[in-house]
Structures are given as structure tokens and as C-alpha cells.
Amino acid sequence: MLIQFSVENFMPFKNKVVLSLEPSKDKEHPENIINIGDYSAVKTIAIYGANASGKTSLFRAMTKAVNLIRNSNVIQVNQPLNFVPFEFDSNSRKKPSKFEFIFVAGDNNRYVYGFSADQFNIYEEYLYLYKSQRPTLIFERSEINNYTFKSQKSALEPLVRFNTSNKLFLATATNWNTECTKVPYEWLASYVDTFTEANSLMNMAIESYKGAKQADYLAFTEHLLKQADINISKVHIKVKTTKLEPQFGAVAPQLMINGQPVQQVIPYQEVIEVSTDHVIHDGDKTKVYKLNMNDESLGTNQLFLMGPFLKDAFENGKTVVIDEIDKSLHTFIVKYLIKLFCDKEINKGGAQLIFTTHDTSLLSLNTFRRDQIYFTEKNNENGISDLYSLDEFPVRKTENIEKGYLLGRYGAIPYIKGEAL
């Protein structure tokens, strides 16, 4: 369960911004809150803002941090990390970007993990465990290679020699089977899924549908499509392997052997065919017609691709982060997806959904608590983006949030200059 994410000096975020999922004292919508032991978090967060205000950059920050955690063990010595600091300030360009996660992991304990990094080095890194109100330091790293340990010193200190300046010690220690880092590492690496590009969603969804759980994923997606009032009774997936002649073999990504690139030739081509069944009633007759998924609407394709990730999230309690969730989807379907996360019978694992949208019809205190609505706004004079919650405004329970937002009461809207064309 994610409680908080913060980022500083990354892309348009020069100053530290905090996305908090910890509930405020607001008593509204208790069904929108997850409780794990002594800790609580909201199930969904909606983020609004003008174009280029920082919504996608916030998700890129989370994606960048999570991917570094996942891939740290395979990073080569001196391999660049490619973090992008705030570019519109000469001092910020020289400073590292900072990231921090506060979360409840699989052992139901609260952890705080953070690090700072630039193009080449990890400068700071720390991990704290909360088993009471006071934190227990597991490790702390400063000035790239200075480490501090407390109770786990005997297990962790010998592993410092296996770490490098561009690798996260959390990943290195876990790779050496250290118990005190294993649980928080697994949560960070496996329980946060971010989707900022449609192509990555497509590739990952197809891999899920091809796997051993294909029947379960298809059954869930078919139910999802039916509930969304899309006339599809069945989805079929066929994987065909076509053998290629040697001269037409597909060239695989380069491998490195003894420091030299080697190209492999793949002698086959894999083709994925996805089709749908539509039951059509013509008088007393009922016929089933098939369509290729490419001939379905963009919204249907979007729900098809989201199916495996929603199912995994509901079963395992993942945090799902989706940029522009309303892309190609009707408002009612987006509302339906939001309600799925609030339904305890469906969302049995305590999954969370964080999304950006421009659909203002979702802005309602009948759906969200005030602490579930966030805004991003960029100061065009200095290029700095900010992130803040509706909970920071004196909003009445009966207030029309959509109207107030469109009138500019909360900021985060574009101000169009000049006359309309």
C-alpha cells in the first residue's frame, strides 16, 4: 500500500512536491480508504492540470525511480542513469534528483525508502522501518559511498564492496539474500505498475494474455467488457509461429560476448491474433460474428489491454498508475473503473489507482474525498511545476467542484490568450 511519493529536482519539479495517499480527517466516503493494521491510505487519486503542467512528469518520476530499483542489479559500471534535473536553473542542473516512497509492504510494516541520483551516481540512499512510532534505521548512504548501519550492520556492511556508485544498495543487498531489505525491495519492484505510454501497455498485456493464466485473464476481461456495455461475448487469442527462411530471419538485439557485439538470427516469427465474438439478434435468429481486435474501437482496445493489470492489481494489492485514463474511454466507463477499486468484493487485495485526466465531469465530492483530488500547475515565468490537493482549499461538502475548477478557483487550468479562431 502506497502512503506517499515525493520528488524533487526532476524535470519541471524544482522544489519538492508530495503526492500523499494518507487520509485526512475528512469522514466522507469511508469505502474509499484501505486499512492495513494501524495504517490507512485512499484507494484512488485523480490528478488534474493544464497541458504541460507536470502531470505526466510526475508519473515519469515514479516510473524512473521504480525502474531503477528493478534494474539496478543489471546496470554496468559507469553506465549512465539518465536522470533529468530541473533544466531552467543553473544550480539545479548540477544537483541530483530526489525520490522517496512511504509504503506498507507485504509484512504489514511501514517503510520509508529514498535516494538521490544524477546522470552517473547515487548520492544518497536510505531505508527506515517503522514497527512503532519511532523509525528503525536499516541503512543510510551519503556522499555516494559512505554507509551507516544500525541493528543489521553485521549482515549489510560486508555487502558494500559489491555495490558501485551507480547502483542502489537496496537492490544489491537483496540480491545477496539479505532478509531486512528483501520485503521492501519486493514491494517497490513488483507492486507499483506505471503506464505512461500505450505501447508499453500493449506489449505487457499481450505477454500476460499469452501466459499460463490466459483463461483467467480472458474471463476477467470479457466480464469487464460486458459490464462496460460493450457487445462482446468472447475474446479469442491465437499465437502463431511462422518459420522464416534463413535469409529472412529476424535480427535479434545485439549480445555482448567478450566485449564484442554478436547478432543472432531468429528463425521464426511470432504472430498474435486477437478476435472478438459479437452476438447479433436478427428477428428470431441469433448469429455470432467475429471481428479482428484491430477493427474494434479504441476504447474497446484500451479495456482489453488494461484487463490483465486490473486483475493482478485486485488480487495482489498493487498500486496502478495510469496517465490519461480517459483516453478513448467514455466518462461512464472511467467512473466504472474507479468504482471497481472501491468495491471490496472485487478489490480484495486493496489495490490503488492513481490517474491523470482532463474529464472534469469526474470532479465530484459524490465520488471523491477532497484528499483524493490533486492538481498540477506550472509557473510560466520560471518553469516550475507544483502539485497540491483540493484538501488545501476551504471547500464545502455541497460545493460544485467541477464548476469551481473550470472557473479557476483551484488553479491548474490553461488561460487561453487571444481570440478564438
Secondary structure, DSSP 8 states (H G I E B T S, - for coil): -EEEEEEESBTTB-S-EEEE-S--S--S-GGGEEEETTEEEESEEEEEE-TTSSHHHHHHHHHHHHHHHHHGGG--TT--------SSSHHHHTS-EEEEEEEE-TTS-EEEEEEEE-SS-EEEEEEEEESSSSEEEEEEEETTTEEEESTTHHHHGGGGGG--TTS-HHHHHHHTT-HHHHHHHHHHHHSEEEE--HHHHHHHHHHHHHSTTHHHHHHHHHHHHHHTT----EEEEEEEEEE--GGG-EE---EEETTEEE--EESEEEEEEEEEEEEEEETTEEEEEEEEGGGS-HHHHHHHHHHHHHHHHHHHT-EEEESSTTTT--HHHHHHHHHHHH-TTT-TT--EEEEE---GGG--TTT--GGGEEEEEEETTTTEEEEEEGGGS---TT--HHHHHHTTTT--S----S---
